[in-house]
């Protein structure tokens, strides 16, 4: 991971959020109504991410990328009944519309390159 720290930050625009990938962390900045649903600005150290869950966006349903920490794995469920236990309400989740499929794929590929040993799985 040492060579990744030397690279320029990579920014990907998601639905009501901007994700910046740095050599040691992921930063998520939210805009609009997304600031109400989750924290306005979230920083996740790469070392804390233990799993990446995803749901492909379609023209009918938004997709997401969920960068889960050890604490998230214990408490968050795909169909959680509260904001704190649902993937969609977690501050480590980024949403993508059907029109943003290319950006969604770009984020998934970038996370795979940054975190090659971290398991990935479909959300749910």
GUVO-121153 format. One record per atom (N, C-alpha, C): residue number from 0; residue in one letter; atom name; x, y, z. Coordinates in nm, 4 decimals, padded with zeros to 6 digits, always signed. Layout:
// residues N
- NUM  A  CA  X  Y  Z $
...
This chain:
// residues 124
- 0  X  N  +00.0814  -00.1182  +00.0000 $
- 0  X  CA  +00.0000  +00.0000  +00.0000 $
- 0  X  C  +00.0868  +00.1260  +00.0000 $
- 1  X  N  +00.2160  +00.1127  +00.0208 $
- 1  X  CA  +00.3044  +00.2291  +00.0284 $
- 1  X  C  +00.3028  +00.3102  -00.1009 $
- 2  X  N  +00.2992  +00.2432  -00.2169 $
- 2  X  CA  +00.3002  +00.3180  -00.3426 $
- 2  X  C  +00.1701  +00.3942  -00.3655 $
- 3  X  N  +00.0594  +00.3486  -00.3084 $
- 3  X  CA  -00.0682  +00.4176  -00.3242 $
- 3  X  C  -00.0690  +00.5507  -00.2495 $
- 4  X  N  +00.0092  +00.5611  -00.1437 $
- 4  X  CA  +00.0143  +00.6855  -00.0667 $
- 4  X  C  +00.0770  +00.7978  -00.1475 $
- 5  X  N  +00.1573  +00.7642  -00.2460 $
- 5  X  CA  +00.2248  +00.8645  -00.3278 $
- 5  X  C  +00.1343  +00.9197  -00.4381 $
- 6  X  N  +00.0273  +00.8497  -00.4684 $
- 6  X  CA  -00.0624  +00.8921  -00.5760 $
- 6  X  C  -00.1470  +01.0117  -00.5345 $
- 7  X  N  -00.1930  +01.0829  -00.6349 $
- 7  X  CA  -00.2856  +01.1931  -00.6111 $
- 7  X  C  -00.4191  +01.1361  -00.5621 $
- 8  X  N  -00.4912  +01.2107  -00.4795 $
- 8  X  CA  -00.6239  +01.1648  -00.4374 $
- 8  X  C  -00.7148  +01.1456  -00.5584 $
- 9  X  N  -00.8026  +01.0485  -00.5489 $
- 9  X  CA  -00.8963  +01.0185  -00.6575 $
- 9  X  C  -01.0368  +01.0517  -00.6094 $
- 10  X  N  -01.1097  +01.1307  -00.6849 $
- 10  X  CA  -01.2427  +01.1743  -00.6448 $
- 10  X  C  -01.3474  +01.1155  -00.7387 $
- 11  X  N  -01.4539  +01.0615  -00.6782 $
- 11  X  CA  -01.5638  +01.0012  -00.7536 $
- 11  X  C  -01.6939  +01.0611  -00.7010 $
- 12  X  N  -01.7759  +01.1123  -00.7911 $
- 12  X  CA  -01.9038  +01.1722  -00.7541 $
- 12  X  C  -02.0103  +01.0642  -00.7489 $
- 13  X  N  -02.0783  +01.0547  -00.6357 $
- 13  X  CA  -02.1885  +00.9607  -00.6173 $
- 13  X  C  -02.3181  +01.0416  -00.6054 $
- 14  X  N  -02.4270  +00.9749  -00.5681 $
- 14  X  CA  -02.5558  +01.0426  -00.5516 $
- 14  X  C  -02.5540  +01.1211  -00.4206 $
- 15  X  N  -02.5540  +01.2533  -00.4292 $
- 15  X  CA  -02.5519  +01.3435  -00.3141 $
- 15  X  C  -02.4287  +01.3253  -00.2250 $
- 16  X  N  -02.3202  +01.2768  -00.2825 $
- 16  X  CA  -02.1962  +01.2601  -00.2066 $
- 16  X  C  -02.0775  +01.2614  -00.3021 $
- 17  X  N  -01.9633  +01.2978  -00.2480 $
- 17  X  CA  -01.8380  +01.2919  -00.3217 $
- 17  X  C  -01.7414  +01.2077  -00.2406 $
- 18  X  N  -01.6844  +01.1060  -00.3035 $
- 18  X  CA  -01.5910  +01.0153  -00.2368 $
- 18  X  C  -01.4504  +01.0496  -00.2838 $
- 19  X  N  -01.3596  +01.0703  -00.1890 $
- 19  X  CA  -01.2199  +01.0951  -00.2213 $
- 19  X  C  -01.1372  +00.9815  -00.1635 $
- 20  X  N  -01.0664  +00.9113  -00.2505 $
- 20  X  CA  -00.9805  +00.8005  -00.2087 $
- 20  X  C  -00.8388  +00.8533  -00.1945 $
- 21  X  N  -00.7837  +00.8354  -00.0776 $
- 21  X  CA  -00.6460  +00.8755  -00.0511 $
- 21  X  C  -00.5669  +00.7505  -00.0160 $
- 22  X  N  -00.4385  +00.7608  -00.0036 $
- 22  X  CA  -00.3547  +00.6445  +00.0221 $
- 22  X  C  -00.3820  +00.5736  +00.1524 $
- 23  X  N  -00.4390  +00.6446  +00.2504 $
- 23  X  CA  -00.4605  +00.5849  +00.3816 $
- 23  X  C  -00.6047  +00.5928  +00.4301 $
- 24  X  N  -00.6934  +00.6554  +00.3510 $
- 24  X  CA  -00.8300  +00.6730  +00.3985 $
- 24  X  C  -00.9277  +00.6998  +00.2828 $
- 25  X  N  -01.0557  +00.6865  +00.3164 $
- 25  X  CA  -01.1653  +00.7221  +00.2261 $
- 25  X  C  -01.2400  +00.8371  +00.2926 $
- 26  X  N  -01.2624  +00.9442  +00.2193 $
- 26  X  CA  -01.3383  +01.0581  +00.2703 $
- 26  X  C  -01.4688  +01.0681  +00.1925 $
- 27  X  N  -01.5784  +01.0846  +00.2651 $
- 27  X  CA  -01.7102  +01.0987  +00.2031 $
- 27  X  C  -01.7678  +01.2331  +00.2460 $
- 28  X  N  -01.7943  +01.3186  +00.1489 $
- 28  X  CA  -01.8571  +01.4487  +00.1748 $
- 28  X  C  -01.9976  +01.4448  +00.1153 $
- 29  X  N  -02.0955  +01.4762  +00.1977 $
- 29  X  CA  -02.2344  +01.4701  +00.1538 $
- 29  X  C  -02.2899  +01.6096  +00.1266 $
- 30  X  N  -02.3869  +01.6142  +00.0359 $
- 30  X  CA  -02.4519  +01.7409  +00.0032 $
- 30  X  C  -02.6028  +01.7213  +00.0061 $
- 31  X  N  -02.6748  +01.8303  +00.0062 $
- 31  X  CA  -02.8205  +01.8234  +00.0001 $
- 31  X  C  -02.8823  +01.7477  +00.1160 $
- 32  X  N  -02.9872  +01.6741  +00.0864 $
- 32  X  CA  -03.0590  +01.5991  +00.1895 $
- 32  X  C  -02.9774  +01.4850  +00.2487 $
- 33  X  N  -02.8727  +01.4429  +00.1813 $
- 33  X  CA  -02.7898  +01.3339  +00.2334 $
- 33  X  C  -02.7245  +01.3724  +00.3654 $
- 34  X  N  -02.7065  +01.5013  +00.3893 $
- 34  X  CA  -02.6485  +01.5463  +00.5162 $
- 34  X  C  -02.7405  +01.5153  +00.6330 $
- 35  X  N  -02.8692  +01.5023  +00.6072 $
- 35  X  CA  -02.9645  +01.4687  +00.7127 $
- 35  X  C  -02.9602  +01.3193  +00.7413 $
- 36  X  N  -02.9502  +01.2384  +00.6377 $
- 36  X  CA  -02.9529  +01.0929  +00.6516 $
- 36  X  C  -02.8259  +01.0373  +00.7151 $
- 37  X  N  -02.7129  +01.1001  +00.6892 $
- 37  X  CA  -02.5856  +01.0508  +00.7421 $
- 37  X  C  -02.4993  +01.1711  +00.7783 $
- 38  X  N  -02.3872  +01.1439  +00.8389 $
- 38  X  CA  -02.2979  +01.2532  +00.8763 $
- 38  X  C  -02.2547  +01.3307  +00.7522 $
- 39  X  N  -02.2346  +01.4591  +00.7677 $
- 39  X  CA  -02.1997  +01.5448  +00.6543 $
- 39  X  C  -02.0653  +01.5062  +00.5947 $
- 40  X  N  -01.9688  +01.4776  +00.6798 $
- 40  X  CA  -01.8348  +01.4418  +00.6342 $
- 40  X  C  -01.7885  +01.3200  +00.7136 $
- 41  X  N  -01.7465  +01.2168  +00.6436 $
- 41  X  CA  -01.7023  +01.0936  +00.7070 $
- 41  X  C  -01.5636  +01.0582  +00.6566 $
- 42  X  N  -01.4778  +01.0166  +00.7473 $
- 42  X  CA  -01.3444  +00.9691  +00.7118 $
- 42  X  C  -01.3314  +00.8264  +00.7635 $
- 43  X  N  -01.2951  +00.7341  +00.6732 $
- 43  X  CA  -01.2770  +00.5937  +00.7106 $
- 43  X  C  -01.1323  +00.5559  +00.6804 $
- 44  X  N  -01.0519  +00.5270  +00.7826 $
- 44  X  CA  -00.9158  +00.4792  +00.7549 $
- 44  X  C  -00.9223  +00.3465  +00.6787 $
- 45  X  N  -00.8400  +00.3300  +00.5774 $
- 45  X  CA  -00.8415  +00.2059  +00.4986 $
- 45  X  C  -00.8173  +00.0844  +00.5870 $
- 46  X  N  -00.7338  +00.0999  +00.6886 $
- 46  X  CA  -00.7033  -00.0122  +00.7775 $
- 46  X  C  -00.8263  -00.0590  +00.8552 $
- 47  X  N  -00.9279  +00.0264  +00.8700 $
- 47  X  CA  -01.0488  -00.0091  +00.9445 $
- 47  X  C  -01.1531  -00.0814  +00.8597 $
- 48  X  N  -01.1401  -00.0790  +00.7283 $
- 48  X  CA  -01.2394  -00.1423  +00.6408 $
- 48  X  C  -01.2136  -00.2925  +00.6377 $
- 49  X  N  -01.3140  -00.3698  +00.6831 $
- 49  X  CA  -01.2996  -00.5154  +00.6892 $
- 49  X  C  -01.3815  -00.5865  +00.5819 $
- 50  X  N  -01.4749  -00.5153  +00.5186 $
- 50  X  CA  -01.5566  -00.5753  +00.4129 $
- 50  X  C  -01.6167  -00.4639  +00.3274 $
- 51  X  N  -01.6303  -00.4907  +00.1982 $
- 51  X  CA  -01.6975  -00.3972  +00.1079 $
- 51  X  C  -01.8204  -00.4684  +00.0527 $
- 52  X  N  -01.9386  -00.4157  +00.0857 $
- 52  X  CA  -02.0630  -00.4716  +00.0341 $
- 52  X  C  -02.1161  -00.3774  -00.0735 $
- 53  X  N  -02.1893  -00.4314  -00.1683 $
- 53  X  CA  -02.2350  -00.3517  -00.2813 $
- 53  X  C  -02.3686  -00.4013  -00.3325 $
- 54  X  N  -02.4371  -00.3119  -00.3991 $
- 54  X  CA  -02.5619  -00.3449  -00.4691 $
- 54  X  C  -02.5582  -00.2667  -00.5994 $
- 55  X  N  -02.5705  -00.3367  -00.7101 $
- 55  X  CA  -02.5645  -00.2729  -00.8417 $
- 55  X  C  -02.6829  -00.1784  -00.8618 $
- 56  X  N  -02.6579  -00.0576  -00.9124 $
- 56  X  CA  -02.7689  +00.0331  -00.9430 $
- 56  X  C  -02.8367  -00.0075  -01.0735 $
- 57  X  N  -02.9668  +00.0136  -01.0792 $
- 57  X  CA  -03.0428  -00.0085  -01.2022 $
- 57  X  C  -03.1226  +00.1187  -01.2298 $
- 58  X  N  -03.1962  +00.1200  -01.3370 $
- 58  X  CA  -03.2786  +00.2364  -01.3675 $
- 58  X  C  -03.3971  +00.2472  -01.2707 $
- 59  X  N  -03.4304  +00.1388  -01.2012 $
- 59  X  CA  -03.5433  +00.1403  -01.1080 $
- 59  X  C  -03.5020  +00.1562  -00.9624 $
- 60  X  N  -03.3810  +00.1102  -00.9284 $
- 60  X  CA  -03.3378  +00.1071  -00.7884 $
- 60  X  C  -03.1957  +00.1610  -00.7771 $
- 61  X  N  -03.1731  +00.2462  -00.6781 $
- 61  X  CA  -03.0374  +00.2940  -00.6529 $
- 61  X  C  -02.9492  +00.1795  -00.6051 $
- 62  X  N  -02.8222  +00.1895  -00.6345 $
- 62  X  CA  -02.7246  +00.0941  -00.5843 $
- 62  X  C  -02.6433  +00.1594  -00.4740 $
- 63  X  N  -02.5545  +00.0805  -00.4128 $
- 63  X  CA  -02.4728  +00.1367  -00.3057 $
- 63  X  C  -02.3403  +00.0628  -00.2945 $
- 64  X  N  -02.2459  +00.1290  -00.2301 $
- 64  X  CA  -02.1199  +00.0686  -00.1886 $
- 64  X  C  -02.1089  +00.0979  -00.0398 $
- 65  X  N  -02.0932  -00.0079  +00.0398 $
- 65  X  CA  -02.0868  +00.0025  +00.1857 $
- 65  X  C  -01.9495  -00.0440  +00.2305 $
- 66  X  N  -01.8707  +00.0466  +00.2849 $
- 66  X  CA  -01.7358  +00.0158  +00.3328 $
- 66  X  C  -01.7454  -00.0124  +00.4820 $
- 67  X  N  -01.7599  -00.1396  +00.5170 $
- 67  X  CA  -01.7907  -00.1794  +00.6541 $
- 67  X  C  -01.6662  -00.1895  +00.7412 $
- 68  X  N  -01.6778  -00.1348  +00.8621 $
- 68  X  CA  -01.5739  -00.1511  +00.9633 $
- 68  X  C  -01.6138  -00.2689  +01.0520 $
- 69  X  N  -01.5276  -00.3070  +01.1444 $
- 69  X  CA  -01.5581  -00.4194  +01.2334 $
- 69  X  C  -01.6856  -00.3922  +01.3137 $
- 70  X  N  -01.7046  -00.2698  +01.3581 $
- 70  X  CA  -01.8254  -00.2346  +01.4336 $
- 70  X  C  -01.9494  -00.2429  +01.3450 $
- 71  X  N  -01.9391  -00.1997  +01.2205 $
- 71  X  CA  -02.0524  -00.2069  +01.1275 $
- 71  X  C  -02.0966  -00.3507  +01.1048 $
- 72  X  N  -02.0011  -00.4406  +01.0909 $
- 72  X  CA  -02.0327  -00.5811  +01.0640 $
- 72  X  C  -02.1170  -00.6389  +01.1769 $
- 73  X  N  -02.0932  -00.5940  +01.2998 $
- 73  X  CA  -02.1678  -00.6442  +01.4154 $
- 73  X  C  -02.3095  -00.5881  +01.4227 $
- 74  X  N  -02.3291  -00.4635  +01.3781 $
- 74  X  CA  -02.4564  -00.3962  +01.4044 $
- 74  X  C  -02.5435  -00.3676  +01.2831 $
- 75  X  N  -02.4863  -00.3606  +01.1635 $
- 75  X  CA  -02.5625  -00.3166  +01.0461 $
- 75  X  C  -02.6137  -00.4361  +00.9662 $
- 76  X  N  -02.7394  -00.4285  +00.9275 $
- 76  X  CA  -02.8036  -00.5325  +00.8462 $
- 76  X  C  -02.8625  -00.4678  +00.7210 $
- 77  X  N  -02.8733  -00.5442  +00.6149 $
- 77  X  CA  -02.9278  -00.4900  +00.4898 $
- 77  X  C  -03.0688  -00.4366  +00.5085 $
- 78  X  N  -03.1479  -00.5041  +00.5885 $
- 78  X  CA  -03.2862  -00.4623  +00.6101 $
- 78  X  C  -03.3070  -00.4156  +00.7531 $
- 79  X  N  -03.2116  -00.3409  +00.8066 $
- 79  X  CA  -03.2243  -00.2886  +00.9424 $
- 79  X  C  -03.3490  -00.2032  +00.9561 $
- 80  X  N  -03.4071  -00.2040  +01.0744 $
- 80  X  CA  -03.5327  -00.1322  +01.0954 $
- 80  X  C  -03.5133  +00.0105  +01.1443 $
- 81  X  N  -03.3916  +00.0470  +01.1829 $
- 81  X  CA  -03.3642  +00.1841  +01.2251 $
- 81  X  C  -03.2501  +00.2400  +01.1420 $
- 82  X  N  -03.2349  +00.3712  +01.1465 $
- 82  X  CA  -03.1272  +00.4367  +01.0719 $
- 82  X  C  -02.9911  +00.3801  +01.1123 $
- 83  X  N  -02.9740  +00.3504  +01.2407 $
- 83  X  CA  -02.8459  +00.3030  +01.2918 $
- 83  X  C  -02.8129  +00.1609  +01.2472 $
- 84  X  N  -02.9146  +00.0801  +01.2170 $
- 84  X  CA  -02.8894  -00.0598  +01.1815 $
- 84  X  C  -02.9096  -00.0902  +01.0336 $
- 85  X  N  -02.9501  +00.0076  +00.9540 $
- 85  X  CA  -02.9721  -00.0148  +00.8110 $
- 85  X  C  -02.8517  +00.0331  +00.7306 $
- 86  X  N  -02.8167  -00.0408  +00.6268 $
- 86  X  CA  -02.7041  -00.0012  +00.5423 $
- 86  X  C  -02.7265  +00.1386  +00.4851 $
- 87  X  N  -02.8467  +00.1678  +00.4399 $
- 87  X  CA  -02.8743  +00.2968  +00.3772 $
- 87  X  C  -02.8560  +00.4161  +00.4689 $
- 88  X  N  -02.8694  +00.3975  +00.5987 $
- 88  X  CA  -02.8530  +00.5070  +00.6934 $
- 88  X  C  -02.7136  +00.5172  +00.7512 $
- 89  X  N  -02.6262  +00.4254  +00.7138 $
- 89  X  CA  -02.4908  +00.4240  +00.7683 $
- 89  X  C  -02.4038  +00.5265  +00.6970 $
- 90  X  N  -02.3203  +00.5944  +00.7721 $
- 90  X  CA  -02.2359  +00.6991  +00.7133 $
- 90  X  C  -02.1240  +00.6432  +00.6262 $
- 91  X  N  -02.1048  +00.5113  +00.6271 $
- 91  X  CA  -02.0019  +00.4474  +00.5444 $
- 91  X  C  -02.0585  +00.3980  +00.4115 $
- 92  X  N  -02.1833  +00.4321  +00.3820 $
- 92  X  CA  -02.2505  +00.3900  +00.2589 $
- 92  X  C  -02.2603  +00.5069  +00.1613 $
- 93  X  N  -02.2364  +00.4768  +00.0343 $
- 93  X  CA  -02.2487  +00.5761  -00.0722 $
- 93  X  C  -02.3494  +00.5224  -00.1735 $
- 94  X  N  -02.4462  +00.6052  -00.2116 $
- 94  X  CA  -02.5500  +00.5643  -00.3068 $
- 94  X  C  -02.5159  +00.6083  -00.4488 $
- 95  X  N  -02.5651  +00.5290  -00.5453 $
- 95  X  CA  -02.5480  +00.5600  -00.6876 $
- 95  X  C  -02.6803  +00.5372  -00.7586 $
- 96  X  N  -02.7151  +00.6269  -00.8508 $
- 96  X  CA  -02.8355  +00.6095  -00.9317 $
- 96  X  C  -02.8024  +00.5222  -01.0528 $
- 97  X  N  -02.9053  +00.4837  -01.1246 $
- 97  X  CA  -02.8847  +00.4053  -01.2457 $
- 97  X  C  -02.8017  +00.4788  -01.3500 $
- 98  X  N  -02.8099  +00.6105  -01.3502 $
- 98  X  CA  -02.7316  +00.6907  -01.4445 $
- 98  X  C  -02.5843  +00.7006  -01.4046 $
- 99  X  N  -02.5528  +00.6592  -01.2842 $
- 99  X  CA  -02.4156  +00.6686  -01.2340 $
- 99  X  C  -02.3457  +00.5327  -01.2298 $
- 100  X  N  -02.3884  +00.4391  -01.3115 $
- 100  X  CA  -02.3299  +00.3040  -01.3089 $
- 100  X  C  -02.1803  +00.3056  -01.3355 $
- 101  X  N  -02.1345  +00.3918  -01.4234 $
- 101  X  CA  -01.9912  +00.3974  -01.4548 $
- 101  X  C  -01.9116  +00.4437  -01.3317 $
- 102  X  N  -01.9625  +00.5435  -01.2617 $
- 102  X  CA  -01.8948  +00.5921  -01.1410 $
- 102  X  C  -01.8972  +00.4870  -01.0305 $
- 103  X  N  -02.0090  +00.4159  -01.0203 $
- 103  X  CA  -02.0219  +00.3057  -00.9239 $
- 103  X  C  -01.9151  +00.2000  -00.9516 $
- 104  X  N  -01.9015  +00.1602  -01.0765 $
- 104  X  CA  -01.8006  +00.0601  -01.1141 $
- 104  X  C  -01.6595  +00.1131  -01.0882 $
- 105  X  N  -01.6396  +00.2415  -01.1111 $
- 105  X  CA  -01.5089  +00.3033  -01.0861 $
- 105  X  C  -01.4730  +00.2972  -00.9371 $
- 106  X  N  -01.5696  +00.3253  -00.8495 $
- 106  X  CA  -01.5433  +00.3187  -00.7053 $
- 106  X  C  -01.5155  +00.1759  -00.6609 $
- 107  X  N  -01.5945  +00.0818  -00.7097 $
- 107  X  CA  -01.5703  -00.0584  -00.6722 $
- 107  X  C  -01.4323  -00.1042  -00.7165 $
- 108  X  N  -01.3922  -00.0697  -00.8377 $
- 108  X  CA  -01.2601  -00.1094  -00.8880 $
- 108  X  C  -01.1487  -00.0419  -00.8080 $
- 109  X  N  -01.1673  +00.0844  -00.7738 $
- 109  X  CA  -01.0651  +00.1562  -00.6966 $
- 109  X  C  -01.0498  +00.0973  -00.5571 $
- 110  X  N  -01.1619  +00.0619  -00.4937 $
- 110  X  CA  -01.1540  +00.0002  -00.3609 $
- 110  X  C  -01.0876  -00.1366  -00.3680 $
- 111  X  N  -01.1169  -00.2108  -00.4738 $
- 111  X  CA  -01.0536  -00.3425  -00.4921 $
- 111  X  C  -00.9021  -00.3268  -00.5062 $
- 112  X  N  -00.8576  -00.2236  -00.5776 $
- 112  X  CA  -00.7141  -00.1997  -00.5949 $
- 112  X  C  -00.6491  -00.1545  -00.4644 $
- 113  X  N  -00.7181  -00.0706  -00.3881 $
- 113  X  CA  -00.6641  -00.0223  -00.2610 $
- 113  X  C  -00.6663  -00.1290  -00.1524 $
- 114  X  N  -00.7679  -00.2164  -00.1578 $
- 114  X  CA  -00.7896  -00.3164  -00.0526 $
- 114  X  C  -00.8004  -00.4562  -00.1126 $
- 115  X  N  -00.6933  -00.5083  -00.1726 $
- 115  X  CA  -00.7038  -00.6367  -00.2429 $
- 115  X  C  -00.7369  -00.7553  -00.1526 $
- 116  X  N  -00.7053  -00.7469  -00.0238 $
- 116  X  CA  -00.7291  -00.8591  +00.0671 $
- 116  X  C  -00.8606  -00.8492  +00.1434 $
- 117  X  N  -00.9340  -00.7416  +00.1246 $
- 117  X  CA  -01.0606  -00.7225  +00.1948 $
- 117  X  C  -01.1712  -00.7907  +00.1149 $
- 118  X  N  -01.2510  -00.8768  +00.1809 $
- 118  X  CA  -01.3574  -00.9464  +00.1074 $
- 118  X  C  -01.4676  -00.8511  +00.0613 $
- 119  X  N  -01.5303  -00.8870  -00.0500 $
- 119  X  CA  -01.6442  -00.8116  -00.1015 $
- 119  X  C  -01.7630  -00.9060  -00.1125 $
- 120  X  N  -01.8825  -00.8501  -00.1037 $
- 120  X  CA  -02.0028  -00.9325  -00.1115 $
- 120  X  C  -02.1206  -00.8446  -00.1504 $
- 121  X  N  -02.2217  -00.9033  -00.2143 $
- 121  X  CA  -02.3428  -00.8261  -00.2414 $
- 121  X  C  -02.4109  -00.7893  -00.1095 $
- 122  X  N  -02.4664  -00.6702  -00.1010 $
- 122  X  CA  -02.5393  -00.6290  +00.0193 $
- 122  X  C  -02.6673  -00.7097  +00.0281 $
- 123  X  N  -02.6982  -00.7514  +00.1488 $
- 123  X  CA  -02.8223  -00.8243  +00.1678 $
- 123  X  C  -02.8002  -00.9633  +00.1866 $
